Amino acid sequence: MFNSGIFLPVIIITGIAYSILAKKLTVLAALTGGILACLIYIAAGYAGVAMMSMFFILGSAATSWKKHKKQAFTTREETNNGRNVLQVLANAGAAGIASVVILFYPQFAYVMFPAMAAAFASATADTLSSELGMVYGRRFFNIISFRPDYCGLDGVISLEGTLIGIGGSCIIAVIYALGYGWDFNFYFIVIAGTVGNLTDSILGAILERKGIIGNDMVNFLNTLTAVLVVLILEGILG
């Protein structure tokens, strides 16, 4: 008989082991991801872990897809042993904060569940649009000036990459809806994920290019922006 109590530890341990062996994450980063997964599960159940897992799966696949073609365009902050702790926190930290709010203030769970989903939607959209945009994008332009710019530079986007990012937000929104029900939060999550992704590009063009902030801070701020967008939408339209 299926034992749901064993299922989650198996998923987390498998994810940690794979991340380390496949050199997707450093050992400490993988353990940090496992702790975040446990926290998210306690706060949001299997749907929360599913959203986090989907972000990791899609992000890893997109990063590996046609990697040789992307090497000419960009330099990664990823070591030979995988992404580090700060990079994990940059992408999943906002969702972790939402989990803490749920645990200490359960009366706000109804709005923090979609906020958590929005954080993962933004992180997923950002990763897919940048990684796959370099492969499938045709015309690249600066998000601030809208002038043609070089693929792979901070703040440079393409129509194809942006659409792929929206698709990533939709996938996270579907997982949310399967876990918590189909309602307007589905659209809120897609909108927030897209706004967060575009915020990433804006911050990249204005601040990251000038060395004012780094990529980890940009990633954290784009997910935090997505959380704030959902909270605003919930306040106005919810």
Backbone bond lengths (Angstrom), bond angles and torsions (degrees), N, CA, C in turn:
res aa  C-N    CA-C-N  psi(-1)  N-CA   C-N-CA  omega(-1)  CA-C   N-CA-C  phi
1 M - - - 1.465 - - 1.524 110.23 -
2 F 1.330 116.92 141.37 1.463 121.96 -176.79 1.520 110.17 -67.49
3 N 1.316 116.26 130.71 1.459 122.16 179.58 1.523 108.49 -110.89
4 S 1.347 115.60 103.57 1.464 119.77 -176.86 1.516 111.91 -67.00
5 G 1.351 117.61 -22.43 1.448 120.56 -179.82 1.515 112.22 -69.25
6 I 1.327 117.46 -26.34 1.464 121.92 179.42 1.518 110.86 -89.66
7 F 1.322 116.73 -23.08 1.457 121.97 -173.25 1.526 112.50 -59.65
8 L 1.338 117.23 -47.81 1.458 120.16 -177.27 1.528 112.61 -63.53
9 P 1.339 119.77 -50.05 1.472 119.00 177.84 1.522 112.88 -56.52
10 V 1.332 116.37 -37.03 1.468 119.85 178.94 1.527 110.09 -63.59
11 I 1.339 116.15 -43.60 1.467 120.32 179.13 1.523 110.85 -61.35
12 I 1.332 115.78 -47.43 1.467 120.20 -176.37 1.524 111.04 -66.46
13 I 1.328 117.23 -45.97 1.467 120.49 -179.75 1.523 110.76 -63.93
14 T 1.340 115.92 -40.84 1.464 120.05 177.67 1.526 110.76 -62.38
15 G 1.339 115.36 -42.74 1.456 119.80 179.60 1.519 112.39 -63.79
16 I 1.340 116.05 -41.52 1.465 120.63 178.56 1.525 110.40 -63.50
17 A 1.333 115.70 -47.13 1.463 120.30 -178.71 1.520 111.33 -62.12
18 Y 1.331 116.32 -45.18 1.462 119.76 -179.93 1.521 111.06 -62.84
19 S 1.342 116.43 -43.94 1.466 120.81 -178.10 1.519 111.67 -58.97
20 I 1.337 115.22 -38.80 1.468 119.61 -178.82 1.521 111.00 -75.87
21 L 1.337 116.36 -48.20 1.463 120.42 -176.65 1.527 112.59 -65.97
22 A 1.332 115.57 -36.45 1.465 119.67 179.34 1.524 111.78 -85.05
23 K 1.331 116.00 -0.08 1.466 122.53 179.00 1.520 112.23 58.82
24 K 1.331 114.67 36.08 1.455 119.93 173.05 1.524 110.50 -81.36
25 L 1.359 115.62 -34.30 1.454 122.05 179.39 1.523 109.30 -134.52
26 T 1.323 115.87 152.31 1.457 118.64 170.99 1.524 108.47 -70.16
27 V 1.318 117.58 167.10 1.469 121.02 -178.97 1.526 110.02 -58.32
28 L 1.327 117.03 -48.91 1.462 120.30 -178.41 1.527 111.67 -65.30
29 A 1.322 116.60 -36.41 1.461 120.55 178.48 1.527 110.69 -67.33
30 A 1.334 117.05 -39.92 1.459 121.13 178.56 1.523 111.02 -64.14
31 L 1.329 116.28 -41.70 1.465 120.23 177.63 1.532 110.99 -65.30
32 T 1.326 115.78 -38.42 1.468 120.08 176.74 1.522 110.18 -62.81
33 G 1.333 116.61 -42.26 1.455 120.87 176.79 1.513 111.85 -61.62
34 G 1.346 116.28 -38.58 1.466 120.11 177.92 1.516 111.89 -64.45
35 I 1.327 116.77 -40.70 1.470 120.82 177.97 1.525 110.65 -64.55
36 L 1.332 116.14 -43.02 1.463 119.88 177.71 1.528 111.14 -62.64
37 A 1.331 116.72 -39.01 1.458 120.79 178.78 1.528 110.89 -62.46
38 C 1.323 116.52 -41.29 1.468 120.47 177.37 1.521 110.76 -63.60
39 L 1.331 116.64 -44.23 1.458 121.25 179.38 1.519 111.16 -61.84
40 I 1.319 115.54 -44.22 1.463 120.09 -179.86 1.523 110.87 -65.77
41 Y 1.333 117.22 -37.53 1.464 119.96 178.09 1.529 111.00 -63.92
42 I 1.326 116.60 -45.55 1.471 120.39 -179.78 1.524 110.65 -59.10
43 A 1.329 115.76 -37.72 1.459 120.09 -177.11 1.526 113.30 -84.92
44 A 1.326 117.02 -38.47 1.467 120.15 -169.35 1.517 114.89 -125.26
45 G 1.335 118.49 0.40 1.456 120.45 176.93 1.515 113.52 75.47
46 Y 1.332 114.78 -163.75 1.465 120.08 -176.14 1.525 112.46 -65.78
47 A 1.330 117.68 -29.93 1.466 119.48 179.22 1.524 110.75 -62.69
48 G 1.328 116.55 -39.52 1.461 120.01 177.82 1.507 112.04 -63.55
49 V 1.339 116.75 -45.04 1.462 121.06 178.36 1.525 110.35 -65.06
50 A 1.338 116.65 -36.09 1.467 120.50 179.60 1.521 110.88 -63.96
51 M 1.338 116.87 -39.88 1.460 119.97 178.59 1.525 110.80 -65.59
52 M 1.330 116.48 -43.09 1.457 120.65 178.67 1.528 110.69 -64.16
53 S 1.340 116.06 -43.06 1.460 120.52 -179.96 1.524 111.41 -63.92
54 M 1.342 116.20 -41.41 1.460 119.82 -180.00 1.520 111.22 -64.48
55 F 1.329 116.51 -40.08 1.472 119.50 175.58 1.517 110.35 -58.49
56 F 1.337 117.05 -46.28 1.457 120.71 -178.20 1.528 111.36 -64.93
57 I 1.321 116.85 -43.72 1.470 121.08 -178.64 1.528 110.79 -64.19
58 L 1.334 116.08 -50.78 1.464 119.61 -178.89 1.526 111.31 -64.82
59 G 1.342 116.00 -41.16 1.459 119.67 179.85 1.513 112.23 -63.69
60 S 1.328 116.61 -43.60 1.467 120.66 179.20 1.523 111.21 -64.38
61 A 1.338 115.45 -42.51 1.460 119.46 -179.78 1.524 111.07 -65.07
62 A 1.340 116.41 -43.28 1.466 120.25 -178.88 1.521 111.25 -66.00
63 T 1.343 116.66 -38.43 1.460 120.25 -179.90 1.529 111.30 -65.76
64 S 1.331 115.97 -36.59 1.471 120.40 -178.35 1.526 112.98 -80.89
65 W 1.347 117.16 -22.06 1.457 121.21 -173.61 1.538 111.04 -66.74
66 K 1.328 115.56 120.72 1.462 123.32 179.31 1.535 111.52 48.85
67 K 1.326 114.52 46.84 1.463 120.80 -176.01 1.521 112.36 -59.28
68 H 1.318 116.59 -34.96 1.463 120.24 -179.02 1.527 111.82 -62.50
69 K 1.324 116.26 -33.10 1.458 120.47 -179.27 1.523 111.04 -72.72
70 K 1.351 116.60 -32.43 1.458 120.86 -176.92 1.514 113.44 -82.63
71 Q 1.311 117.84 -17.99 1.458 120.83 -176.92 1.520 112.89 -62.05
72 A 1.307 115.87 -27.27 1.465 119.66 -179.50 1.520 112.44 -75.13
73 F 1.352 116.23 -17.83 1.454 120.35 -174.27 1.517 114.80 -99.25
74 T 1.316 117.18 -26.50 1.451 118.14 -167.63 1.508 112.69 -144.40
75 T 1.316 115.14 158.41 1.457 122.37 171.56 1.509 107.49 -116.22
76 R 1.322 116.66 130.70 1.454 121.62 -174.50 1.517 111.59 -98.57
77 E 1.344 114.78 149.56 1.466 120.99 175.04 1.525 109.21 -89.48
78 E 1.298 116.04 29.34 1.454 121.22 -177.59 1.521 108.76 -108.07
79 T 1.319 116.92 126.97 1.456 120.69 -179.88 1.512 109.51 -79.52
80 N 1.336 115.64 174.71 1.460 119.76 177.97 1.522 111.83 -65.37
81 N 1.330 116.55 -18.78 1.465 120.56 179.49 1.516 112.70 -96.45
82 G 1.329 117.94 4.21 1.451 121.05 177.84 1.519 112.59 108.52
83 R 1.316 115.49 -179.66 1.455 121.97 -179.27 1.526 110.54 -70.49
84 N 1.332 116.05 150.93 1.456 120.25 -174.93 1.524 112.44 -96.28
85 V 1.337 115.75 -177.24 1.471 121.50 -175.95 1.521 111.40 -61.06
86 L 1.328 116.90 -44.29 1.459 119.94 -178.01 1.525 111.50 -61.61
87 Q 1.316 116.19 -36.36 1.466 119.68 178.70 1.524 111.41 -68.46
88 V 1.324 116.92 -35.94 1.469 120.65 175.97 1.521 110.04 -64.98
89 L 1.332 116.40 -46.86 1.459 120.63 -179.66 1.524 111.52 -66.51
90 A 1.331 116.43 -33.13 1.465 119.95 179.40 1.521 111.11 -63.12
91 N 1.328 116.74 -36.97 1.465 121.24 -177.87 1.529 113.72 -88.21
92 A 1.327 117.62 -34.09 1.470 120.68 -174.98 1.521 113.46 -114.55
93 G 1.332 117.19 -1.74 1.456 120.25 -177.52 1.520 113.73 -62.64
94 A 1.338 117.56 -41.64 1.466 120.74 179.98 1.530 111.00 -63.38
95 A 1.332 116.43 -39.18 1.469 120.20 176.10 1.521 110.18 -65.49
96 G 1.339 116.49 -36.47 1.457 120.35 176.80 1.520 111.48 -64.09
97 I 1.328 116.89 -39.33 1.463 120.99 177.06 1.525 110.51 -63.18
98 A 1.334 116.45 -41.76 1.463 120.54 177.19 1.523 110.75 -60.28
99 S 1.334 116.43 -38.02 1.464 120.76 178.67 1.523 111.02 -64.02
100 V 1.320 116.79 -42.46 1.466 120.76 179.43 1.524 110.43 -62.62
101 V 1.339 116.24 -41.58 1.465 119.89 178.46 1.532 110.52 -60.97
102 I 1.328 116.56 -42.33 1.471 121.00 179.41 1.518 110.70 -61.83
103 L 1.332 116.90 -42.68 1.465 120.66 -177.40 1.522 112.17 -67.22
104 F 1.329 117.54 -38.86 1.461 120.87 -177.39 1.528 113.03 -89.86
105 Y 1.332 116.16 -26.23 1.465 120.51 -179.58 1.535 109.33 -132.53
106 P 1.325 116.90 70.75 1.478 120.44 -175.67 1.524 114.21 -59.33
107 Q 1.332 116.83 -19.20 1.466 119.37 178.60 1.527 111.95 -66.83
108 F 1.338 116.66 -17.00 1.463 121.03 178.28 1.525 112.64 -99.69
109 A 1.313 116.99 9.37 1.464 120.65 -177.04 1.523 111.70 -60.02
110 Y 1.324 117.00 -35.34 1.460 120.59 -175.88 1.527 112.32 -60.40
111 V 1.355 116.43 -28.98 1.458 119.40 179.42 1.533 111.83 -100.13
112 M 1.329 117.00 -24.57 1.453 119.56 -179.00 1.530 112.42 -78.90
113 F 1.338 118.25 -24.33 1.464 120.31 174.91 1.530 110.66 -61.19
114 P 1.350 118.62 -53.63 1.475 117.65 176.92 1.531 112.75 -65.98
115 A 1.340 117.50 -28.43 1.468 119.91 176.78 1.521 110.52 -64.19
116 M 1.333 116.56 -42.57 1.459 121.13 176.51 1.533 110.32 -61.38
117 A 1.329 115.70 -44.19 1.463 119.74 178.75 1.522 111.04 -61.76
118 A 1.334 116.50 -38.69 1.461 120.74 179.65 1.524 111.06 -63.31
119 A 1.339 116.72 -38.59 1.467 120.49 178.13 1.516 110.52 -61.07
120 F 1.332 116.76 -45.23 1.461 120.01 178.87 1.529 111.28 -70.33
121 A 1.333 116.96 -33.20 1.464 120.24 177.66 1.525 110.32 -63.65
122 S 1.333 116.26 -42.57 1.459 120.79 179.03 1.522 111.48 -65.61
123 A 1.342 116.19 -44.75 1.468 119.83 179.40 1.525 110.93 -62.74
124 T 1.327 116.06 -40.85 1.462 120.58 179.40 1.520 111.00 -66.73
125 A 1.333 116.00 -45.93 1.464 120.55 179.98 1.521 111.02 -60.95
126 D 1.316 116.62 -42.41 1.468 121.16 179.99 1.523 111.39 -61.67
127 T 1.329 115.59 -47.28 1.467 119.59 -177.99 1.523 111.65 -65.79
128 L 1.328 116.65 -46.99 1.466 119.82 -177.87 1.525 111.74 -66.55
129 S 1.337 116.30 -42.45 1.468 118.47 -177.21 1.521 111.81 -66.52
130 S 1.333 116.83 -37.99 1.465 118.86 -179.17 1.523 111.76 -76.35
131 E 1.338 116.54 -44.92 1.465 119.86 -176.66 1.518 112.38 -71.32
132 L 1.328 117.11 -46.49 1.462 120.40 -177.84 1.522 111.99 -84.84
133 G 1.334 115.99 -23.82 1.457 118.94 176.17 1.511 111.51 -63.25
134 M 1.353 116.27 -34.71 1.465 119.76 177.54 1.525 111.90 -66.03
135 V 1.322 115.94 -26.33 1.464 120.59 -178.15 1.528 111.57 -87.70
136 Y 1.343 115.96 -44.32 1.463 120.00 -171.91 1.529 114.05 -107.15
137 G 1.322 117.36 -7.41 1.456 119.18 178.45 1.521 112.03 -68.06
138 R 1.308 115.55 145.81 1.468 120.64 -179.74 1.519 111.88 -108.58
139 R 1.300 116.50 -43.69 1.457 120.40 178.51 1.520 108.35 -124.02
140 F 1.320 116.00 133.20 1.458 121.10 -176.78 1.524 109.53 -118.31
141 F 1.337 115.35 136.62 1.453 118.76 -179.04 1.521 111.22 -144.42
142 N 1.316 114.90 156.63 1.452 122.08 179.09 1.521 109.23 -73.17
143 I 1.329 117.51 130.16 1.460 121.06 -174.45 1.527 111.94 -68.47
144 I 1.326 118.48 -20.85 1.467 121.55 -179.96 1.526 111.31 -88.22
145 S 1.320 116.72 -50.69 1.468 120.55 -176.11 1.522 113.36 -90.61
146 F 1.339 116.56 -17.69 1.469 123.36 -174.92 1.526 112.63 61.15
147 R 1.327 115.71 18.09 1.455 119.70 175.20 1.524 109.88 -90.62
148 P 1.337 117.23 153.06 1.469 119.54 177.84 1.521 110.75 -55.36
149 D 1.324 116.35 139.87 1.455 120.81 -178.28 1.519 108.32 -144.75
150 Y 1.326 115.58 175.00 1.454 120.72 -173.84 1.532 111.88 -84.66
151 C 1.293 116.49 133.80 1.459 123.50 177.57 1.527 110.44 -57.74
152 G 1.331 116.24 134.28 1.453 121.03 176.16 1.512 114.51 96.75
153 L 1.348 117.76 -15.20 1.455 119.82 178.83 1.522 110.91 -77.98
154 D 1.328 116.64 154.62 1.457 121.33 179.07 1.521 110.04 -60.82
155 G 1.341 115.42 134.40 1.453 120.08 178.01 1.509 115.32 82.02
156 V 1.320 117.23 7.52 1.470 121.44 179.51 1.522 109.15 -101.76
157 I 1.319 116.56 129.10 1.460 121.10 -177.91 1.523 110.51 -129.09
158 S 1.321 115.04 169.25 1.466 121.66 173.97 1.513 107.65 -136.44
159 L 1.316 117.01 157.73 1.463 121.25 178.69 1.520 109.91 -61.81
160 E 1.339 115.50 -44.16 1.471 119.67 -178.11 1.523 110.97 -62.66
161 G 1.331 116.75 -44.66 1.457 120.29 179.75 1.518 112.07 -63.23
162 T 1.334 116.48 -40.15 1.464 120.67 179.24 1.526 111.43 -63.36
163 L 1.320 116.72 -42.09 1.471 120.89 179.11 1.527 110.76 -66.23
164 I 1.320 116.76 -38.95 1.459 120.37 176.82 1.525 109.68 -63.06
165 G 1.330 116.55 -39.44 1.453 120.67 177.51 1.514 111.96 -61.92
166 I 1.322 117.25 -41.89 1.473 120.95 177.17 1.521 109.82 -61.09
167 G 1.331 116.28 -38.68 1.465 120.28 176.51 1.517 111.37 -60.92
168 G 1.339 116.78 -40.01 1.456 120.52 177.38 1.514 111.91 -62.49
169 S 1.338 117.14 -41.75 1.464 121.12 177.22 1.529 110.82 -62.27
170 C 1.323 115.92 -38.34 1.467 120.36 179.36 1.531 111.12 -63.28
171 I 1.328 116.77 -39.12 1.469 120.28 -179.87 1.523 110.28 -62.71
172 I 1.333 117.54 -44.89 1.464 120.45 178.17 1.527 110.28 -64.74
173 A 1.330 117.00 -39.28 1.464 120.79 179.28 1.526 111.11 -63.61
174 V 1.318 117.40 -36.24 1.466 120.99 177.86 1.530 110.35 -65.22
175 I 1.329 116.77 -43.01 1.464 119.93 178.16 1.523 110.05 -61.69
176 Y 1.337 116.32 -42.76 1.468 119.74 176.38 1.528 110.68 -57.80
177 A 1.338 115.89 -47.55 1.460 120.70 -177.05 1.532 111.64 -63.48
178 L 1.325 117.08 -38.01 1.466 120.19 178.04 1.527 110.95 -65.97
179 G 1.321 116.48 -31.20 1.454 119.76 -179.01 1.503 114.79 -85.78
180 Y 1.353 116.16 -34.95 1.464 119.52 -172.16 1.520 114.59 -121.49
181 G 1.323 116.94 -4.92 1.456 119.83 177.93 1.518 112.65 110.36
182 W 1.317 115.10 152.75 1.466 121.13 -178.51 1.521 109.28 -89.00
183 D 1.315 116.19 118.04 1.450 122.24 177.41 1.530 108.93 -154.88
184 F 1.324 116.21 -166.52 1.461 119.83 -177.32 1.520 112.65 -65.55
185 N 1.320 116.93 -17.14 1.459 119.17 178.12 1.525 111.65 -60.69
186 F 1.320 117.27 -27.72 1.462 120.33 176.99 1.530 109.84 -56.68
187 Y 1.323 116.04 -48.52 1.463 120.75 -178.71 1.526 110.84 -70.71
188 F 1.336 116.27 -37.29 1.463 119.96 178.08 1.537 110.50 -59.21
189 I 1.326 115.83 -41.97 1.472 120.97 -178.10 1.525 110.95 -66.21
190 V 1.324 116.40 -42.79 1.475 119.93 178.96 1.527 110.29 -64.11
191 I 1.325 116.60 -44.14 1.465 120.65 178.89 1.525 110.29 -62.60
192 A 1.330 116.42 -47.57 1.467 120.87 -178.29 1.520 111.37 -63.69
193 G 1.332 116.79 -41.20 1.460 120.43 178.21 1.516 112.03 -62.02
194 T 1.329 115.98 -39.12 1.464 120.83 179.64 1.521 111.15 -70.05
195 V 1.341 116.58 -42.88 1.468 120.32 177.84 1.527 110.30 -62.73
196 G 1.328 115.82 -42.27 1.460 119.42 177.88 1.515 111.99 -61.20
197 N 1.316 116.36 -41.60 1.468 120.83 179.54 1.526 110.89 -63.55
198 L 1.319 116.96 -44.19 1.467 120.35 178.90 1.530 110.91 -67.46
199 T 1.338 116.19 -34.77 1.467 119.92 176.16 1.522 110.42 -61.12
200 D 1.331 116.19 -39.14 1.462 120.75 176.83 1.523 110.83 -56.15
201 S 1.333 115.80 -45.04 1.465 120.00 -179.03 1.524 111.35 -68.19
202 I 1.330 116.58 -38.95 1.469 120.34 179.70 1.526 110.31 -64.38
203 L 1.331 116.13 -45.95 1.466 120.07 178.18 1.526 110.79 -63.87
204 G 1.326 115.82 -36.22 1.455 119.86 178.06 1.514 111.90 -62.91
205 A 1.341 115.85 -42.15 1.462 120.43 -178.32 1.523 112.25 -71.69
206 I 1.333 117.02 -39.42 1.468 120.93 -173.58 1.522 112.71 -86.57
207 L 1.339 116.49 -43.49 1.463 120.16 -170.90 1.524 114.51 -110.24
208 E 1.330 116.69 -44.44 1.469 119.13 -174.91 1.522 111.83 -68.05
209 R 1.314 117.37 -39.00 1.466 120.61 179.34 1.531 111.66 -60.64
210 K 1.327 115.19 -32.27 1.460 120.34 -178.53 1.521 112.44 -88.14
211 G 1.324 116.87 -0.59 1.449 120.70 178.70 1.514 113.97 76.42
212 I 1.342 117.00 15.74 1.465 120.36 -179.50 1.522 110.77 -73.72
213 I 1.315 116.88 -40.72 1.462 121.71 174.09 1.525 108.18 -133.86
214 G 1.332 115.84 160.61 1.451 120.90 -178.81 1.519 112.52 -97.24
215 N 1.316 115.55 177.14 1.456 121.32 -177.00 1.520 112.60 -64.09
216 D 1.332 117.39 -36.26 1.462 119.85 179.78 1.525 111.01 -62.55
217 M 1.329 116.92 -43.66 1.466 120.41 178.53 1.521 110.90 -65.30
218 V 1.327 116.93 -39.24 1.464 120.62 177.72 1.526 110.16 -60.68
219 N 1.330 116.81 -44.74 1.463 120.50 -179.93 1.521 111.81 -63.77
220 F 1.336 116.45 -41.16 1.462 118.89 178.92 1.526 110.92 -65.42
221 L 1.330 116.61 -42.22 1.459 120.04 -177.79 1.524 112.14 -67.95
222 N 1.336 117.20 -31.59 1.468 117.61 179.11 1.527 111.02 -70.85
223 T 1.335 117.44 -35.65 1.465 119.46 176.97 1.525 110.61 -72.54
224 L 1.323 116.86 -37.15 1.463 120.26 177.55 1.525 110.89 -65.55
225 T 1.317 116.40 -37.13 1.465 120.82 175.92 1.518 110.93 -60.72
226 A 1.335 116.21 -42.94 1.465 120.45 178.75 1.529 110.72 -61.03
227 V 1.327 116.99 -40.55 1.469 121.10 177.14 1.526 109.84 -60.16
228 L 1.325 117.01 -47.06 1.462 121.57 -178.27 1.522 111.18 -64.37
229 V 1.330 117.34 -37.80 1.473 120.89 178.89 1.528 110.29 -62.09
230 V 1.325 117.61 -43.71 1.463 120.43 178.61 1.532 110.29 -63.23
231 L 1.316 116.77 -42.67 1.468 119.89 -179.85 1.533 110.42 -62.24
232 I 1.330 116.68 -39.77 1.457 120.22 178.00 1.513 111.07 -66.15
233 L 1.339 116.73 -45.61 1.463 120.98 179.63 1.520 111.43 -62.38
234 E 1.331 116.12 -40.35 1.468 120.62 177.67 1.533 110.01 -63.36
235 G 1.336 115.97 -39.57 1.452 119.50 -179.88 1.502 113.70 -68.50
236 I 1.344 116.12 -33.92 1.468 120.44 -177.34 1.518 112.25 -87.98
237 L 1.341 115.69 -45.19 1.464 120.21 -171.75 1.521 114.24 -112.78
238 G 1.339 116.88 -15.87 1.462 119.82 -175.35 1.515 113.73 -69.95
